[in-house]
């Protein structure tokens, strides 16, 4: 039976653009067990907003849970929420038809710490690792590195924060 995705809500989420002193963006390579297409496993930190949680606090929490990073300063906030729909195969197989996609509030932070702070393989508080690798990347390269159904949002993110990263 086909799912009528248009009747489903978007999952409220946050996305994080983390820039270093050279204006490069932190990007992580997702664990292959989470991605249908390993060729596009790179993405920015992101995650769900808990019920009653402020999006800004959710962004700080998600960044910490995925990267162990706490040494950050807020340098930007997207004025709008960006949305994307899950492709039918993801909607059917991994989200159990609860959400049609994600609505994301994006924040830009400056990384103020030392790279030794970054630990993706043993995240804090018993969280399962989201990433298997990471690197600093030029912001204009981000849309080409992510899974295709997220590219439009990444283009909007790059446009929104280009004055910080380019």
WOZI-V666906 format. One record per pair of residues at least 24 apart in sequence whose C-alpha atoms are under 10 Angstrom apart, sorted by the first residue. I is the first residue (numbers start at 0). J is the second residue. If there is no record, write none. Layout:
BEGIN
i;j
I;J
I;J
END
This chain:
BEGIN
i;j
1;87
1;91
2;87
2;90
2;91
2;96
2;99
3;87
3;96
3;99
4;84
4;85
4;86
4;87
4;90
4;91
4;96
4;97
4;98
4;99
4;100
5;84
5;98
5;99
5;100
6;98
6;99
7;96
7;97
7;98
7;99
7;100
8;96
8;97
8;98
8;99
8;100
8;101
8;102
9;82
9;83
9;84
9;85
9;97
9;98
9;99
9;100
9;101
9;102
9;103
10;46
10;47
10;48
10;82
10;83
10;97
10;98
10;99
10;100
10;101
10;102
10;103
11;46
11;47
11;48
11;49
11;50
11;54
11;80
11;82
11;98
11;100
11;101
11;102
11;103
11;104
12;45
12;46
12;47
12;48
12;49
12;54
12;57
12;58
12;61
12;80
12;81
12;82
12;101
12;102
12;103
12;104
12;105
13;44
13;45
13;46
13;47
13;48
13;54
13;55
13;56
13;57
13;58
13;59
13;61
13;62
13;80
13;81
13;101
13;102
13;103
13;104
13;105
13;106
14;42
14;43
14;44
14;45
14;46
14;47
14;54
14;55
14;57
14;58
14;59
14;61
14;62
14;77
14;81
14;102
14;103
14;104
14;105
14;106
14;107
14;153
14;156
15;42
15;43
15;44
15;45
15;46
15;55
15;58
15;59
15;61
15;62
15;76
15;103
15;104
15;105
15;106
15;107
15;108
15;156
16;43
16;44
16;45
16;58
16;62
16;74
16;75
16;76
16;105
16;106
16;107
16;108
16;109
16;110
16;138
16;156
16;157
16;160
16;163
16;164
17;43
17;44
17;62
17;68
17;71
17;72
17;73
17;74
17;106
17;107
17;108
17;109
17;110
17;111
17;135
17;164
18;71
18;72
18;74
18;107
18;108
18;109
18;110
18;111
18;135
18;136
18;137
18;138
18;163
18;164
19;71
19;108
19;109
19;110
19;111
19;112
19;113
19;114
19;135
19;136
19;164
20;109
20;110
20;111
20;164
21;135
21;137
21;164
21;165
22;109
22;110
22;135
22;136
22;137
22;138
22;161
22;162
22;163
22;164
22;165
23;109
23;134
23;135
23;136
23;137
23;138
23;139
23;163
23;164
23;165
24;107
24;108
24;109
24;110
24;134
24;135
24;136
24;137
24;138
24;139
24;140
24;141
24;163
24;164
25;110
25;133
25;134
25;135
25;136
25;137
25;138
26;130
26;132
26;133
26;134
26;135
26;136
26;137
26;138
26;141
26;144
26;145
27;65
27;66
27;119
27;129
27;130
27;131
27;132
27;133
27;134
27;135
27;136
28;129
28;130
28;131
28;132
28;133
28;134
28;144
28;145
29;128
29;129
29;130
29;131
29;132
29;133
30;128
30;129
30;130
30;131
30;132
31;129
31;130
31;131
32;129
33;93
33;129
33;130
34;89
34;146
35;88
35;89
35;146
36;145
36;146
36;147
37;145
37;146
38;144
38;145
38;146
39;142
39;143
39;144
39;145
39;146
39;147
40;130
40;131
40;144
40;145
40;146
41;130
41;131
41;132
41;133
41;134
41;141
41;142
41;143
41;144
41;145
41;146
42;130
42;133
42;141
42;142
42;144
42;145
42;146
42;149
42;153
43;133
43;141
43;145
43;153
44;129
44;130
45;103
45;104
45;105
46;101
46;103
47;101
47;102
47;103
48;103
48;104
54;103
54;104
54;105
54;106
55;104
55;105
55;106
57;104
58;104
58;105
58;106
58;107
58;108
59;106
59;108
63;117
63;118
63;119
63;122
63;123
63;124
64;118
64;119
64;121
64;122
64;123
64;124
64;125
64;126
64;127
64;128
64;129
65;117
65;118
65;119
65;120
65;121
65;122
65;123
65;126
65;127
65;128
65;129
65;130
66;116
66;117
66;118
66;119
66;120
66;121
66;122
66;123
66;128
66;129
66;130
66;133
67;115
67;116
67;117
67;118
67;119
67;120
67;121
67;122
67;123
67;124
68;110
68;111
68;112
68;113
68;114
68;115
68;116
68;117
68;118
68;119
68;122
68;123
69;110
69;111
69;112
69;116
69;117
70;108
70;109
70;110
70;111
70;112
70;113
70;116
70;117
71;107
71;108
71;109
71;110
71;111
71;112
72;107
72;108
72;109
72;110
72;111
73;106
73;107
73;108
73;109
73;110
74;106
74;107
74;108
74;109
74;160
74;163
75;105
75;106
75;107
75;108
75;109
75;159
75;160
75;163
76;104
76;105
76;106
76;107
76;108
76;159
76;160
77;103
77;104
77;105
77;106
77;107
77;155
77;156
77;159
77;160
78;104
78;105
78;106
78;159
79;103
79;104
79;105
79;159
80;104
80;105
80;152
81;105
81;151
81;152
81;153
81;155
81;156
82;149
82;151
82;152
83;148
83;149
83;150
83;151
83;152
84;148
84;149
85;148
85;149
86;147
86;148
101;149
102;152
103;152
104;156
105;156
105;159
105;160
106;156
106;160
107;156
107;159
107;160
107;163
107;164
108;163
109;163
136;164
137;164
137;165
138;163
138;164
138;165
139;164
139;165
END
